[in-house]
């Protein structure tokens, strides 16, 4: 197996930044990362539908599926205690539309995403990468400061739209690239095919 390629990228990401990435590549990101889970996705898409602009321009940014653990310091600033990834399939039903309408270039989460998201990433030039689950403290260490937060009162801490400045955030492993290749979908297909082969072998032995 060839050694994984490693990339260090800065936001805002351009088409050419993500087009060179392939499944299996390792990425470290510096710049602006925005968190959004189910409710923040909904708020942003509804704002766009009303003809309004989202509270932050997402073009070229990294979107993180994350409900961070934060606390407020005595001086009123925020400290991120942990920022582990949320299961990304929760957002599968809206992610393709989100990519098309916001211009995000990288989505980070855990567990992979489906065919509709992969197709949107192929069409609009974006990638999906996974961050190790259970490493929330490591993620928090790479977050240098909280730039802003939106919809905190309305949505609560986990679902709010957090804007982080990050430095060398990673390692992130690309599992969907701009060609539409989807590591998890491919593995699921391989497992299904192998299971069918095993069933056929067992039936054949039984009949014999």
C-alpha positions, 0 to 999 in steps of 0.5 A: 500500500502506498504511503498516504499523501499529506496536505496542509490547507488554509481557508478559504479553500479554492476549487483547485485546493480540493480537486487535488485531494483523493480518498485516503489523503490526510489533511490539516486545516488552518483558518476558519471552521464553522460548526453546524448540526441538524438545526443550524443546517435548517436555519441556514437553508431557511434563511437562504429560501427567504432570500436572506444571507446566512450570518457568515459567508460559508464560501470556501470554508470548512463545515464541521459536524460538531456539537462542542462543549464550551464554557465562558471565561470570566472575561466573557470569551469562550473556551472550547473544552471538547469538540468531537465530531457528530455522526454525519449521516444525520445531515445526509437529507439536507447536505447536498442542498447545503453544499449547492447553496452555501459553497462550503468546500470541505465537510468534516464529521464521522461515519461517512455520508451517502450518495446524494452528498457524494454527487453534490461534492462531485458537482460543486467541488467539495470533499468530506473528511473524517475526524477521529471520534473520541478525540474531542480534547485533541480537536479543542486543542487545535481551536485557537479561538471562538470568532463568533457564535450565532443562534445560541439562545435559540438553538443552545450550545450543541446546535448553535453555529460556532465560528472557530479559528483553527490551526493545523486542525486534523488529522482529517482523512478524506473519504469522499473526493471531488470525483464522487468516490465514496470510501464508505459506500464502496466498503458497504458494497464490498461487504454486501457482495461478500455476504452474497457470495458466502450465502451462495456458497452455503446454499451450494454446500447444502444442496450438495 
